[in-house]
């Protein structure tokens, strides 16, 4: 699926949401609002972590650090 944002996807993603989504850090309880594109990348990062796909996970983390640094600090740091 082609991203509706101007930020290039770090890898192929499927965007399911139509509006921004609140995502909560399961450990700290803090939450942030993410664009549909960022939610798709976040979901891929978490899935890659579970599957041991560390190359994909690192690509996603690098993308988040560059494009969503505040959200990265809340959700993924």
N, C-alpha and C positions, 0 to 999 in steps of 0.2 A: 504494500500500500504506500502511496506517495504521501509524505508528510505535508500538512497544510502550513507548516511554519517555514521560515526562511533558513532556519538552522539545519545544517545537513545532519542526517541521521548517522550515528556511529556504526551501525550495521542494519540489516533489514529488520524492520519492526512492523507490527500490525497495530494500528491505532483503533481502539474500540470506543473510547469516550468521545463525546461531542462537546463537552464543556470541561472547565477546570475541575480538578478533583482534590479533595483534602486527603493527604496521606500522612499516617501517623507512624512515628518511630516506635516499634514494639517494645523497646527497652526503656526509653526515656519518657514515652508518652507525649512528647512534643509533636506538633503537626505543622505541615506547610501545605500550601495550595500549589499544585503542579498543573501545567498544561497537559492536554491529552498526549502530546508527543513525549513529554518528560515522564508521564506515567508509564507509557509503553517501554521506554528505555529503563526506567526503574524496575519494572516487572521483569524485564530480560536480565538485568543485573542480578536480582534476587534468585531467579531461576537458574542462571548460569552458576551462581554460588552453590546452590543445592546439587547441581549436576557435576560440579568439579570442572566446569568449562572456564578456566581462569583467564584465558586470552580474551574471551568475550566480556567477562566481568571487568577486566582492566580497561578495555576499550570504553565500556559504559561509564566506569568511574572517572576516567580521564575526561570524557564528554561532559559529565555532570560538573566536575571541578571547573571546567572552562566556561560553561554556559549558565550554570545554576549554582554558584559557589555557596550562597547562603543556605539553599535547600540541601546541598551536599553535606554541609556541616551538621544539619539537623538530622538527616536521614541516613547518611552513609559513612560518616567519619567515625 
